[in-house]
Amino acid sequence: MIQSDFVKRWVQFRRYLRLVVVLVVTSVLLYSSSPVLGGPSDRVRAFTREIEFDFIDWTLDALRLKLFESALGTGNYLPQQERRQLVLDYLKVVAQIQEGELWLSLPAWAGFSSGPGSKISKGEVGVSVSGDAMDAEEIGPEQRAAYRRIVGRASAAQRMVLDAIADAFPKLTKGAAIELPKKVDRAELESLVTLVAIHIHWAHRDKVAYLGYELRCAWDTEHGVGVMTHQDRVVAVGQADTAILGWLAERDRKKSKS
């Protein structure tokens, strides 16, 4: 059995090695050592060639990684059916986010209500990739990193958002038509606000996209309340559109770079 595995891996190694040799020989034959700068684009490339994508290096790196994986036998750690289901589940989540139809169950936000007589939240929250500051584009690693924070740091995010609302409570409730206390804490807000949506923005910083938390509230049923955040930091607090407006995230991103 051991000898059979060795022979199998040796055959795979020889196949990959043959492919590497063919690619190296082909690249040497096709590569021009003295490019002719014929047009404006070629002359510009004289300055950008060092940072351009190198397909040959990328291919060789990919082959090297495949060889290492083959030697370790990583493909056998999970059964074929589980590997297949894992990929399908991942693609489903990405597709749902892109279509703006993803709903998550976040226990940290369960039990909230936005005032007397309102429905008690079960913690089901809509998640979408949105924002009006940038054109729509393919979901990148920054948006996926933000999604992982939504799921993995829900309790910490809940505390951060509620503290931000509590700090801004006097300003947010100014002119409210209902009687409210002058100050509130997180526990008191559980009967005044309900999280309804989380917006993942295109704007990002430090490889993580901005997140906007949109909530219903007892004091403004029409406009609600919103909190724009980045990682463990509150960017802005206001009405519900604060969570949606991509330019707020983009402005903070530019400010942080300067």
N, C-alpha and C positions, 0 to 999 in steps of 0.2 A: 504493500500500500504506500509506504514512504517512497519507495523507488518510483512508483507510478506517478506520484505527485511531483517528484523531482523531474522526471522526464517531461511531464506536462508543462512545468514552468520553464524548463530548458527550451522546449519547442516555442513557447511564447516569447522567451527572451530572444531567440534567434530570429523570430518574425519581426519583433520590434527593432532589433539591431539592423536587419536588412533594410527596413524602412528608413531608419536614420541614415544609413549609408547612401541610399538613393536620394534622400532629401539634401544631404550635404553636397553630393556630386552635382545634383541639379542646380543648387544655389550657386555653386562655384562657376558652373558653365553659363548660367544666366546673368550673373552679377557683373555689372559694368564698373570697372575700376576708375574710369575717367568719364563721368557723365558730361554730356554736352548741354550747356545752359542755353537752350534754344529760345525760350520765351520768358515772359515776366514771371510766370508761376515757377519755372525752373530756377530762376535767379533768386526768388524768395525762398525756395526750398534749401538754398545754400545756407540759410540761417536757421531753418527749422528742422533740418534732417536729423539732428541729434535727438530731438524729442519726438520724432514721428514714431508711429506704431511699427515695430519690427516683426513682421509675420513669421520670418524664419526663426528668430529667437523664441518667439511665443510657441511655435510648433515644437521646437526642440525641448523647451521647458515642459510642455505638455507630455511629450513622449517620455521624458525623464521621470515625471510624476507617475505616469502609467506603469513604468518599469518597477518603481518602488512599490506601488500598490500591488502589482502582480507578485512581487517577491514576498510581500507580507500577507497576501491572500485576504485583503480587506473585503473583497467582494463576497466572501463566504460568512461574514459575521452575522448577517441577517438573511433569513430565508427569502427566496425570490419574490414570493407573494407580499411579504412585509415591505421589501424594498419598493416594489411597484406601488403599493398603497401609500407609502410615505411620499413618493413623488406626486401621485395624484392628489393627495390631500394638500400638499404645498401649492400645486398649480391651481387648485380650487380656491384657496384662500387669496392668492394673488389676483385671480380673475374677479373674485367678489369685491376686493378692494378697488380694482380698476373700474368696475361697474357701479361702485358706490352702493352696493347692496349687502354689505357685510354687517351682521349683527353679532355682538359679543355679549356674553353673560359675565358681568363683573360683580362678584359678591360684595366687594367693598362699597359699591353704590346701591346695594339693595336696602329696602326699608325706608328710603327717603320719600317725602311728599312735598309738593309745592303749595302748601296751605291747607286749611280746613276743607274737608270734603273732596280733596283731590285724591287720585288713585295712588296707592302705595307702590313704589317702584320695585320691580323684581331684579333690578340691576342689568336689564337688557338695554344695550346702548348701540346706536348706529355708528359705524366707523366709515369714513370716506376720505379719499385723497382729493383735496380741493384747494382753493385759494385763487385769488384773482390777480396776483402780482406777476405771475409767470404763465407762459403758454403751457398747455397740457403736454406731457411727455411721458415716456415709459417710466414706470415706477423704478426707482433706483435703490441702491443699498441704504441711502440715508432715510428713505421712507420706510424701508423694511426694519431698520434699526429703531425708528420711532414706534412702529407697530409692536415690536418686541417689548418696548418700554411700557406701552399701554397694557399689555398682558402681564408682564413680569413685575411691574412696579405700580400696580393699580392702587394699593393702599397708601403708598407714599404720595402718589399723585393726588389722591382724594384729600389727604391732609393739607397738601400745598394749595390746592384750589380752594378749599373751604377757608383756610387761613387768609388767603388773598381776598375772598369775598367779605370775610369778617372785618378785615382791616379797612376795606373800602365801603363798609355797610352804611355809614352816615351819608356819604356822597351818593351811593346807589339808590338809597331809599328817600332821598330828599323830594318832598312833594308827593309822597305816596298817599293813595286814597284810603289806605287801611291803617289801623293803629299798630305800630311796631315799637319794639324796644330801641333805645338809642344805640346800644351795643349788643353784639351777640358773639357766641363762641361756636365752635364746630358742632357741638351737641345740639345747640338750639337751631342751627341751620338745617339739621336733618328734617325738620318739619316745615321748612320754608323753601327749599330748593330741590330740584330733581335733575340729574344729568340725563340729557336726551341724545347727545351726539358728540363725537370726537372727530375733529378735522385734522388730517395729516397734510401739512403744507409742502409745496415744492421747495420753498426756501429752507435752507439747512445751514448748520454751522457745526464744526467739529464732528462731521460725518453723521450727524443726527438731525432729522427734520424737526421743524417746529410743530407743536400740537396746540390746537384750539379746543377748549372745553365749553360746550354750549349747554346751558341749563334753563329750565323753567323756574320761575320764582313766584312767590305769593304777592309781591308788591308791584309787579309789572307783568301781567299775563300776556300783554301784546309783544313787548320787546325782550323780555327775559333778561338773562345775565350771561356774560361770556368772559372767559379767561384765556389769554394767549400765553403759552409757556414754551420754554426750551430746556429740556432735560429737567434739572431741579430748580429752575429759575422762572419766576413770573415776569412776563414782559409787559402785559397790560391787562386791566380789568375794566369792564364797562357793560354795555348792553350785549345781547347775544351776538350781534354782528362782530364784536371784538374777537370772537373765536373763529370767525369765517374770513375776515378781511386779510388776504395774503400780503397786502402792502405793509401791514403792521409788522409781520414777521420779516419781510424783506428789509424794511427800514432798520429794524434792530440788528439784522445780520450785517448790513453795511456799516452801522454805527460801531459794532463790535470790531470790525476790521480796521477802522481808522484809529 
